Amino acid sequence: MLYAKVVLGLPLEGPFDYAVPLSLKDNILIGSRVWVNFRNKKEVAYVVGLSRQTRIEKIKEVSALIDAYPVLDRPLLLLTKELSEYYGCSWGEAIEAALPDELRKGKEIQLSEHSSVAREVGLAALGGSGLPVFVRGFYRLEFYLTKIRDTLAGGRSVIVLCPNLAAVEKICRAIKENLGDEPFIVFRKQPKELEIWGKIRQADCCVVVGLRSAIFSPVNNPGLIIIDEPQDQVYKQEQSPHYHARNICLMRARIQSAGFILGSHSIALEDYYLWRHNRLVLENIPAVKAYPTVKIIDLRRLPFAERKTRPIFSKFLLDAIQQVLEQKGKVLIVVNRLGFATTVACHNCGKSLQCPRCNLNLVFHFEDGQLKCHHCNFKMPVPKICPFCQAGYIKYFGLGTEKAMSELARIFPAARLGEDVVVSTGASSAHQAGVNFDLVGVLGIDDLLNRVDFMAAEKAYMMLSGIVNLTCGKIIVQSLNQRHHCLQALVNNDPELFFKTELKTRKQLKFSPFSHLIMLKLRGKDAAKVKAAAESLFDRLGKSKTGSLKLLWLHPGQPPKLRGNYYYQILMRATKVQPAVRFLKLHLKEGHFSSIIVTIDVDPV
């Protein structure tokens, strides 16, 4: 008798044994999808093994075979298995993270048998040493194109990951214009997602360009994987499994002997650490523009009149803007928050208007006159009277892009907003690449530096160093923390100053890259139940003897309520991830929390 070992897209480890009917024994293969009866429900399952033996006495049969040919090849099975072991999800959940939605739901797809022959690619084409390559510089696209051309010439496929669709389109245009190839564009829930997936699966050699999920594209014989702007937080999956695409790229490159290239305007701290320890090759692309003059305005030392009124723009910055506009120049103002006001509150009772699903302050957007939650899709008109005390005066606090734009329009009525003066967030300012501003002003950098996040300084530095490419004139940063090493490194054009100072701090605190943080996230509809479950689990883990984990703290989530669910978090530190994850899986399996969902987030960002 033949038995199939299957996994399902559920938070259950498996694999589970099912008997293979005689009618299917000649057709069922590892990597195929099957229908099974699981807990009295018809479910899609994935065959990860076949055996002639089982320990199950009363065993169910596979109900039906979905695929004539497997949708999962051996490398993708190995990749998803490794993903599940590192990020603490089940193998079935990892597989479903790699497949289009229609395949997860059991839709049939017509595939023909495909036997791709692995080809050896010389190390010279992939960077020389076989180590990952980090390309630092704004003009790295030509480097990508050269490596893509060499890889395709060797008969192997290429996967390129980008942080947003604008970057995807830019790289696709460059590949088509310079290499003549039409890349496949891949992202979740795109039109004809399954059709595109099938075409990639059948192609002998191709180029795939896409967002985070494109790393799972079923390309045959990948020879090169590129991830652009790997420090961008969009590469981290918010839902379980909480994988980071950068790490999955590294796993797949190793499993399939492919080259791996990372590229950004500035190297991330983790990659700097790897380079210093000879585990990564660094390629510097020289800058074309001269480095701008950087001036930090110390908000603590403003004239008394300015400190008392707390204006959005310091007089120094306003004078600089005026001078540039008089010379018909262009100005960029970076404000790291969207909207007009970040807090809307009653002047009488002081209560702020919050999202009913997330308990977070609603942000006022002037253009459409609505209050919006930036964590879910809730929105509402601004009430004319306070819903708490019925007073008739609602006040606006905080700074967003719209408020900065409104203030600039008042101060400089002759300036053309959006042309002479552009206001954007730190993230969207990256899309201004190619535009040469004469002046860049940065507001609210302290909000980013002062976050409760051990990576706050690195995120701020990466944002600021990205802005450098937008001007060869002047950058003015308003801050209360002029001596911060992030700002001093920017002023002196000295990345080493930032990295060495930050690494010293991280080492003292035993943070990444010297250890890994692992967070258990508990969520549910009942706040009291979530808190009780978190405290019980924290106590139980604290009593368990293990050298692989150190418990740090138990705390409400940040934010504590999101999209109707209440959150609690248990933060831990581990020197090695896999042993720690095995330990956690074992203890989570032993415990059961009614109506509470627990997920493991490795290396949270």
N, C-alpha and C positions, 0 to 999 in steps of 0.2 A: 504493500500500500504506500502511496506517495502522500506526503503531508507538506502543506505550504505554511511557511512561517510569515505572518503578515503583521504590519503595523498600521495604525489608523491615525487620522489627524485629530487626536484627542490627547489630553494631558495624562496619558497612561503609557507606561514604559513598553510593555510587550517585549518581544514579538509574541503573537498568539498563534497557536497551531490550529489548522483546519485541514480536514481530509480533502484530497483532490479526487473528484469523481473520475471514473474510468474514461468518460467522454472528453475530459480535459487534460488528462495526464500527458498526452503527446504535444500539447500546445502551450501549456502554462510555463512561463519562464520567469526567472528572477528579474525584477524591474517592471513586471506587468501590474496592471490594476485589476482588481476582482471585486465582485459584490459578495458581501458576507452578511450573515445575521449576527449582530452584536447587541446584546442586551435587548433582544426583541425588536431591534430596529435594523432596517436595511442600510448598510454603510459601505462607502468606498474604502477598500483596503489596498495596501501596496505589498507585493510579494518581495521579501528581502532574503528569503532562503527556501530551499527545498530539502526534504529529508525523508528517509525511509523509516524513521523511528519517531515516536512521540510518547510522552508520559501521561497524556490526557486519556482517561478511560472513556468517558462519554463525549465524543468529539463531534463537532458539527462539520458539515461539508461546505466547501466553497459553493456559493449559489450560482455564480456565472463568471465567465472571463470577459473582461471589457476589451482588452487589447489583443490584436493579432500579433503585434510586435511590441516589445516593452517601451514604455515612455521614459523609463529611467535607465540610463546606461550605468556601467560599473563605476566610472569616476564620479558621477553625480550621486550615486548611492554612498560612496565613500565620503564625499563632501558633506552630505546631509547628516551622515552618522557622526562625523567629527563636529559639525555644528551643534548637534544635540548634546554631545558630551562636553563641549566648551560652554555653551550658553544655557544649559540646564533645562532644556525642553525635551519632549519625547521625540523619538526618531520620526514618527508619523507627522508631528507638527513641523519638524524641520523640512520634511519632504513637501508638505503642502505650502510652505513658505517659498518653495522653489518652483511651483507649478502655477500655470494660469488658473483662474477661478473656474473656468468651464471643465478643465480636467479634474479639478478637485471635486466637482459635482457629479462626475461620472460620465460626461459627454464623450462619445466615441470620436476618434480621429483616425483618418486613414493614413497609415504610415507603411512604407515599404521597408524591407530589410536593408539595413545600412551597415556596411563594414568599413569603417574609416581606418586607413593604414597609418599608424603613427610614424612620423618622420622626425629625424634628428635635425635640430637647428643649431648651427654653430653659435658658440657663446659670444662671438664678436657681434652677431646680429642682435643679441639680447642684453648687451651691456658689458661683456668681457669676462666677468668673474662668476656669473651665475647668481650673485647676490641681488636683492632688490636694488633698484636705482631710483634715487630721488633727484628730480630735475627742478632746480630752484631758479626762478626768474619769470618775468612777465611774458617773455617772448619765447615760450617753450613749445609752441605748436609745431614749429619746423622740426624740432627734435622728435616729437611724436610721429610726424609724417614719415620721417626717414626710417624709424624703427618699424612702423606699420608696413611700409613698402618692402623692407627686407624680410619681414615675417611672411607676407603674402607670396613673395618670390620663392620662399622655401616651401610653399604649399600648405601653410598652417593658418588657422583662423585668429582673429583679433577681437577682444572685448574691450570697449572703452566706457568707463563710467564717468558721468558728469553730475554736478550738484543740482542742475536745473535745466529746463527745456531750452532756454535761450542758449546755454552752452552746448547742449546736444546739437541744436541746429547749426551753430557756428562750426563745430568740428565736422559735422556731416558735409557741410558745404566745402570745407577745406579738403576733405578726403576725396570728394567727387571731382573738384576742380584740379587737384594736384595729382591724384592717382587714378582717376577715371572709374573708381568703384562706387557703387550705390550701396551705402551701408543700410542695414536693418536698424530701425529705431524701435527701442523696447522700453516700455514702462507699464506699470500696473493699470489695469482697467482701460487700456487704450482701445480704440476701435479695431476690430478684427484681431484681437490679441492672440486667440488660438490659431488663426490662420498664419499669422506671422511666426508664431512658435513652431508650427509645422514646417514652414519653409526653411527656417534656420536648421531644424533637425535633419532635413533632407539634404542640405547643402554640403558639398565636400569641403569648401573653403569660403569663408565670408568674413565680413566686418560687422560687428554689432556695436551700436552706440546707444546708450540709454541711461536711465536713472538707476537708483540703488539695486532694484531687483534684476537688472540686466546681467548681473554676475552669474545668475543661474541659467542663462540662456543655453539651450542644448547644442552649442556649436561643436562640431566635430574637430578633434585634434587642435585645441587652442594652443597657439605658440606665444602669444603675448597678451598680457592684461595690463591695462592702463587705468589708473584712477586719478582724476583731476580734482584739485582742491580737497584732499582727503581729510583735512581738518574740519570741513563743513559738517555741522551737526545733522544735516538731512540724511547722512549715510547711516545714522543710528536708527534702528527700527523702534518705534514707540510701543507697538504691541508685541506680545509674546509670539515667537521668540525674539528677544531683544538683541538681535545680532548687529554687528557693525560691519558694513560692506568692506571696509579696508581689511579687516581680519579675514573675511571670507575670500577676498581676492588672494591673499597670501596663502590660505589653505589650498585653493584651487590651483594656483600656480605651482605649488609644491607637488600636489597629487598628479598633475598632468605635465610636469616638467616644462612649464611655460615661463617666459620672462615676465617680470613684474616691475612696472614703472609707476612711481608716484610723482605728481607734479603740482607745484604751487608757487605763489610769489614769495613765500617764506616757509622755511622748514619748520615743522611742528616739533615740540619739545621731545616727544618720544622718538621721532626719527633722528633728531640731533644726537640723542643719547646712543641710538644704534650706530650712527656714523662714527661717533667717538670711540665706540667699542668694535669697530671694523666689521659690523654686521649689515652694513648698507653702503652703497656707493653714492657719492654726491657729485652731481653735475651742475655747475653754475652757468647760467645763461647771462652774459653781460647785459647790464641795463643800457638802454639807448639814451634815455633822458638823464639830465643832471639831477642829483639829489636835491630836493627842495630845502629851503630854510624852514626850520621848525621852531615855533615859539610857543612856550607854555605860559598862559596867563594864570597867575596865582590868584584865585578868587578871594583868598583870605587877605590879600594886600591891596584890594581895590580902594579907591578913595571912599571916604565915609559916606558921601551921598549915594554912591552906587551900592555899597553894602547895605544901606538902609532900605533902598527901594527894591533891591534884588532883581535887576533887569535880566532879561533873557540873554541879551548880548552886552558884553563889556564895551566900554567906549573905545578901547584899543581895537577890538574886532570891527566895530561899526565904522571907525575911521579907515580901517584897511579895506572894508567893503566899498565905502564911498570912493576911495582912491582908485580902486580897480574899475568901478563903474564909470568914473569920469574918463578913464583911458579906454573905454569900450571893451573891457575885458569880461571874463566869465568867472562866476563865483559858485562854489558848491558848499552848502551847509549840511553837515551830517548830524542828524538827531536820531538816536537809537531807539525811538519809540514812534509807532504810528498814531494817527488820530490828532484831535485838537487838545483835549485834556485827558489826563490819565486817571483822574478822580473827579467824580461829580457828587457833591454832598449838599445837604441842607444847611443854610446859614444859621438857622434857628436851633435845631436839635443836634447838628453835627454828624448825623448818620450818612454814610455814603451809600450810593445805589450800587447793588451788587447783582451778579448773575445768580439766578435761583438754582442753577444746576451745578455751579462751581464755587459759589460763595466768594468770588473775586470781584474786585472793583470793575465796573463797566467803564469802557473808554468812549468818550464823546467824539463822534466824527461829524465835523461841521458840514461837509459837502452834502450829505444826505440827511442831516439833522437827527441822527439816531445814536443810541447808546449800544455798543457792541461788546461782546465777550470775545477776547482773542484766543480763548482756549476751546470754545465750542461755537455753534452757529447761532446762539441766542442773540436777539437784537430787539430793541424796543424804542419808541419815541421818547424824547425827554419829557417827563411829566411837568405840568405847569405849576402844580403844588406838590409839596413833600408828601409821599405816601405814608410817612411815619407820624408826623405831627400836624399835617395839613397847612403848614406855613407856605407862603407864596414866593419864596426866594431860593432858587437853586444856584449854587456857586460852583465854579470850575477851578480845579487845581491841576498842577503838573504840566509837563511840557511834552508835546508830540510834534510830528512833522507839520500838521496843519496849523497849529498855533504859531510855530516858528515862521511859516509862510505868511500867515496873517500879519504878524508883527513886522516882517520885512516889507510887506506891501504898504503898511502904514508909514514906515520910516522912509522908504525909498519909492514913492508913488510913481516915479517915471521909469523904474526898472521893469523889465518884462520877466515876470516869474515863469520859470520853466525854460527860459532862454538865457537871459542875462544872469539870473540867479536860479539855481536848482537846489531844491531841498529833498533829501532822501535819507533813508536809514543806512546804517553801516553795511547791512547785507546787500541792499539794492544798489548801493554806490558802486559795488563791484561790476555792475552791468554798464557803468559809465566808461568802461575801459575803451581807450581810443580817443576820448574827449580830453582835451588839454585845458584844464582850468588854471586861471591865474592865481586863484586863492581858494583854499579849502579851510572852512571853519568847522571845528568839532565841538559839539555841545553834549553835556550829560555823560561824559566818559566815566565819571565817578560812580554813576549808577551801575555800570558794568564792572568796574574794579572792586566795588564793595559788596558784590553778591556773595551769598553763603555758598561758595563753590571753589574748591581748591584749584580749579582750572580758570578762574576768573581773569587773572593777570595774563595768562596765555591767550585767552579768547580776545581780550582787549588788544594785546600786542599784534595778533594776527590781523585783526580788523584795521588797526592803524597802519600797519606795514602794507596792507593792501591799498590803502588810500594814497600812499606815496606815489604810486604810478600815475595818479590822476593829475599831477601838477609838477612842474619844475620851477614853480614860483615860490609860494609861501603856504605853510600849514600853520594855523593857529588853533591851539587846543585849550579850552577853558577847563580848569581843574582846581580842586581844593588840595590836591596831593602832588604838588609839583616835583617832589624828589623821588617819587615812585620809580623803581627801576624800569618799569615798562615805558614810562614817558621819557626817562633819561636815555634809554637805549634808542628811542626814536629820534630825540634831539641830536644825539651824537652819531647817528647812523652806525650803531655798534650792536649788532645782534648778539655778539658774544657776551656783552654785558648782561643782556636780558637772560640768556640761556644759562649762564654760569650762576647767576644770582638765584634764578628760579629753581635750578637743579639742587642747589645747596639747601634751599628751603624745603623742597619736596623730600630730599633725603632725610632731613631732620624729622619731618613729620611722617615718614614712611609711606608716602603717596607714590602714585605712578610717576616714573617708570620703575620704581624700586619695589613695588608690590602692586597687587590688584585689589580694587574695591569690588565687593559683591553686595548687591542690595536685594533683600526680599521685599516684594511689594504685596501687601494685602489690601484687597478692596471688597466692598460690599455696600448694600443699600442702607444698612443699619449701623450708625456710627458707634453705638455702644458695643455691638457684636464684633465689629472690626477691631476696636481697641482691645477688647478682652482676648480675642484670638491672637493678636500681635503680642500682648503681654505674656500669654501662655506659651507661645512659641519661643519667644525670647528667653523665658525662664528655662524651658526645656533644653534649648541649644546651649545655654550657659552651663547647665549641669553635665552636658556630654563632654567626654574627654577626647579632644582631637588637637593635633598640632598643626592641622592644615588651615584652621580658621581662628580669627580673633574677633570677638564681638566688640563693636565700638559704641553704637547707641541705638535706642528705639525712639522713634519720633513720628509725629503726624506727617503725612505726605506734604510735599511742596508742589502744588497747593494741597491742602487737606481734603478738599472736595473738588471733584472734576467730573463733568458730564453726568451728574446724578449719583456718583459713587463716592464713598468716603474711603480715604487711603491712610494706611500706616506703613512705615518703612523700618526695616531692620538693616543697619549698615554693618558690614563685616570687612575685614582685611585678610587677604590670603597671599602667600608667596607663590603658590602654584594653583592654577585655576581648576584643572581636572579633578585632583583629589578632593578639593573643597566642594566642587559641584556634586561629586558622587556622594559625599557625606550629607549634603543638603537634600539630595533626592531621596536618600534612605530615610531621613527624619521626616520629610514631608509626606512620604508614603505611609509612615507609621501613624501620623496625626491626621485627623479629619475635622474640618471646620465647616459646619453646615452653612450654606449660602455665602461662604467666603472664598474668594479666588486668590490663590497665592502664585506668584510668578517670580522667577529668578532673573535678575538683571546684572550681568557681568560687565564690568568696566562702564558704569553709567556715566553719561556726559551731562 
